[in-house]
């Protein structure tokens, strides 16, 4: 009788030993009555599913990061090789090549910095301190107005008091990435609206902008690393497809929730709601992302 009762545990143990990083698609799939052992098996199946998704995301991220770093290196090598192989290369040509290489290096430096920020955010917060979200947002908007003017965009900011506990540098990066994304992926003569406020004791950041039409089904994908609305190769200045994924990682580190919705006629509106002050340390993971399909 004892052997019959404990047989499901033996099945669970043997299956768990078989499942590894290369076979996370397997499941226990226990049958039988809904007892404690069946609940344990179902819980482990859910765990294996989450691990499989995490491993797949990591493999995709590494492959994408390698591609994004390899492309500018290949371009630099080609430019230098062409200049070296041409016996008629002049000093002016070398100056042009040097300028292109420096611009490419700056692009790689920006990508590496973004990757480091993403990794730091996913590791959680090292410290909590009072952050004035309104002041941080005001500084970010002030530094982005020149770029918005150059692109012919109007920027409106309404910063009301909004206090939170968190990392001021990461909070500033979250605000900057949302504003940069709104400016970069906009249309001629478009607008960007930024606001902060306190709602039910929680600090809220809102960034809405005009832009191309975004299907609601695509919004979740845009918050993943190296994802863009268009599958075309990004031009210099379009970003690396890490901005919104960094926003989501920083929000998760702060225990914040993200709400995103497409706007009628094109564009995107994003709300980041931080927990009340002194909520305790947030657990690393993915921020809750709510996608509102209502225009």
C-alpha positions in Angstrom: 0.0 0.0 0.0 2.8 2.4 0.8 4.5 1.6 -2.5 1.3 2.3 -4.4 0.8 5.6 -2.6 4.4 6.8 -3.2 4.6 5.6 -6.8 3.6 9.1 -8.2 6.5 10.6 -6.2 8.9 8.1 -8.0 7.4 9.2 -11.3 7.9 12.9 -10.5 11.5 12.3 -9.3 12.4 10.3 -12.4 10.8 12.8 -14.8 12.4 15.8 -13.1 15.8 14.2 -13.4 15.3 13.6 -17.2 14.3 17.2 -17.8 17.3 19.5 -18.4 18.1 22.7 -20.2 18.0 20.8 -23.5 14.6 19.1 -22.9 12.5 21.6 -21.0 9.6 21.0 -23.4 8.9 17.8 -21.5 6.1 17.7 -18.9 5.1 15.4 -16.1 1.5 15.4 -17.2 0.3 13.4 -14.2 -3.1 11.8 -14.4 -5.3 10.6 -11.6 -7.3 12.3 -8.8 -6.8 15.9 -7.9 -4.8 15.3 -4.7 -1.7 16.8 -3.3 0.6 14.8 -5.6 -1.3 15.8 -8.7 -1.1 19.5 -7.5 2.7 19.0 -7.0 3.1 17.6 -10.6 1.0 20.5 -12.1 3.1 23.0 -10.2 6.3 21.5 -11.5 4.9 21.5 -15.0 4.2 25.3 -14.7 7.7 25.8 -13.4 9.2 23.9 -16.4 7.1 26.0 -18.8 8.4 29.2 -17.2 12.0 27.9 -17.4 11.6 26.9 -21.0 10.3 30.4 -21.8 13.2 32.0 -19.9 15.8 29.8 -21.7 14.3 30.6 -25.1 14.3 34.3 -24.3 17.9 34.1 -23.2 19.0 32.3 -26.4 17.1 34.8 -28.5 18.6 37.7 -26.6 22.2 36.4 -27.0 21.7 35.7 -30.7 20.2 39.2 -31.3 22.9 40.9 -29.2 25.6 39.1 -31.1 24.1 40.1 -34.4 23.6 43.7 -33.4 27.3 43.9 -32.3 28.7 42.0 -35.3 27.0 44.2 -37.9 28.8 47.5 -37.1 32.1 45.6 -36.8 31.7 44.1 -40.2 30.8 47.5 -41.7 33.9 49.0 -40.1 36.2 46.3 -41.4 34.8 46.7 -44.9 35.3 50.4 -44.9 38.9 50.1 -43.7 39.7 47.3 -46.2 38.3 49.3 -49.1 40.4 52.3 -48.2 43.6 50.1 -47.7 43.1 48.3 -51.0 42.6 51.5 -53.0 46.1 52.9 -54.0 44.4 56.2 -54.8 43.1 56.8 -51.3 43.6 60.4 -50.3 43.9 62.1 -46.9 40.4 63.4 -47.3 39.1 59.9 -47.9 40.9 58.6 -44.8 39.3 61.5 -42.8 35.8 60.4 -44.1 36.5 56.8 -43.2 37.7 57.8 -39.7 34.5 59.8 -39.2 32.4 56.8 -40.2 34.3 54.4 -37.9 34.0 56.9 -35.0 30.2 57.1 -35.6 30.0 53.3 -35.7 32.0 53.1 -32.5 29.6 55.5 -30.8 26.7 53.3 -32.0 28.4 50.2 -30.4 29.1 52.1 -27.2 25.4 53.1 -27.0 24.3 49.4 -27.5 26.7 48.1 -24.9 25.5 50.7 -22.4 21.9 49.7 -23.1 22.8 46.0 -22.6 24.5 46.8 -19.3 21.5 48.9 -18.1 19.2 46.0 -19.1 21.3 43.5 -17.2 21.5 45.8 -14.1 17.8 46.4 -14.1 16.9 42.7 -14.3 19.2 42.1 -11.3 16.9 44.2 -9.1 17.6 47.4 -7.1 20.7 47.7 -5.0 19.3 50.5 -3.0 16.0 52.4 -2.4 15.9 56.2 -1.8 13.2 58.9 -2.2 12.9 59.9 -5.9 11.0 63.0 -7.1 9.6 61.6 -10.4 8.3 65.1 -11.4 11.8 66.6 -11.1 13.5 63.7 -12.9 10.9 63.9 -15.7 11.3 67.7 -16.0 15.1 67.3 -16.5 14.7 64.6 -19.1 12.2 66.7 -21.1 14.4 69.8 -20.9 17.3 67.9 -22.4 15.2 66.4 -25.2 13.5 69.6 -26.5 16.3 70.4 -28.9 16.0 67.0 -30.6 12.2 67.3 -30.7 12.5 70.8 -32.3 14.9 69.4 -34.9 12.4 66.8 -35.8 9.5 69.3 -35.9 7.7 67.8 -32.9 5.8 69.7 -30.2 6.5 68.6 -26.6 4.0 69.3 -23.8 4.9 68.4 -20.2 2.6 68.5 -17.1 4.7 67.4 -14.1 2.7 67.3 -10.9 4.2 66.0 -7.6 4.9 62.3 -7.7 7.2 60.7 -5.1 8.5 57.1 -5.1 11.1 54.9 -3.5 13.7 53.6 -5.9 16.9 54.1 -7.8 17.1 57.7 -9.2 19.5 56.8 -12.0 17.4 53.9 -13.2 14.2 55.9 -12.8 15.8 58.6 -15.0 16.8 56.0 -17.6 13.2 54.7 -17.7 11.8 58.2 -18.3 14.5 59.0 -20.9 13.8 55.8 -22.8 10.1 56.4 -23.0 10.6 60.0 -24.1 13.3 59.1 -26.6 11.1 56.3 -28.0 8.2 58.8 -28.4 10.5 61.3 -30.2 12.3 58.8 -32.3 9.3 56.8 -33.6 7.1 59.8 -34.4 5.8 61.5 -37.5 6.5 64.9 -39.1 4.6 67.6 -37.2 3.7 65.2 -34.4 3.5 65.7 -30.7 4.7 64.2 -27.4 2.9 64.6 -24.1 4.6 63.8 -20.8 2.9 63.9 -17.4 3.5 62.8 -13.8 0.9 62.6 -11.0 0.0 60.8 -7.9 -3.0 58.4 -8.0 -4.1 56.5 -4.9 -0.8 57.1 -3.3 1.1 55.8 -6.3 3.4 57.8 -8.6 2.4 57.6 -12.2 4.4 58.5 -15.3 2.5 58.9 -18.6 4.1 59.3 -22.0 1.8 59.6 -25.1 2.8 60.5 -28.7 1.7 60.5 -32.2 3.3 58.0 -34.6 2.6 55.1 -37.0 -0.4 52.9 -36.4 0.5 50.1 -34.0 -1.7 47.0 -33.9 -2.6 46.1 -30.3 -1.3 42.6 -30.9 2.2 44.0 -31.6 2.6 46.1 -28.4 3.7 43.2 -26.2 6.4 42.2 -28.6 7.8 45.8 -28.6 8.6 45.4 -24.9 10.9 42.5 -25.7 14.6 43.0 -26.5 15.6 43.9 -30.0 12.0 44.2 -31.2 10.8 47.0 -33.5 7.5 47.7 -35.1 9.1 47.3 -38.5 11.1 44.3 -39.4 13.4 46.4 -41.6 17.0 47.0 -40.6 17.1 50.0 -38.3 19.0 53.1 -39.6 21.5 54.9 -37.4 19.5 56.9 -34.9 16.5 54.6 -34.9 17.8 52.8 -31.7 18.6 49.2 -31.1 15.2 47.9 -30.1 16.2 47.9 -26.4 14.4 51.0 -25.2 11.1 49.6 -24.2 12.6 46.3 -22.9 14.8 48.4 -20.6 11.7 50.3 -19.5 10.0 47.0 -18.6 13.1 45.7 -16.7 13.5 48.9 -14.7 9.7 48.9 -13.9 10.0 45.3 -12.7 13.0 46.2 -10.5 10.8 48.9 -8.9 7.7 46.6 -8.6 5.9 49.0 -11.0 3.2 48.1 -13.5 3.1 49.2 -17.2 -0.1 50.0 -19.2 0.2 50.5 -22.9 -2.4 51.2 -25.5 -2.4 52.2 -29.2 -3.9 55.6 -30.0 -6.5 56.4 -32.6 -4.8 57.5 -35.8 -1.4 56.2 -34.7 1.0 56.5 -31.8 1.3 54.9 -28.4 0.4 55.8 -24.8 2.3 54.3 -21.9 1.6 54.6 -18.2 4.0 53.4 -15.5 2.5 53.1 -12.1 5.0 52.8 -9.2 4.0 51.2 -5.9 3.4 53.3 -2.8 6.5 54.5 -0.9 8.2 52.0 1.3 6.7 48.9 -0.4 9.7 46.7 0.4 12.2 45.3 -2.1 10.8 44.2 -5.4 11.6 40.8 -6.7 13.4 40.7 -10.1 11.3 39.5 -13.0 9.1 41.0 -15.6 6.9 44.0 -15.0 3.2 43.5 -15.3 2.3 44.7 -18.8 -1.3 45.6 -19.4 -2.3 46.2 -23.1 -5.5 48.2 -23.6 -6.9 47.5 -27.0 -9.5 50.2 -26.6 -8.6 53.3 -28.6 
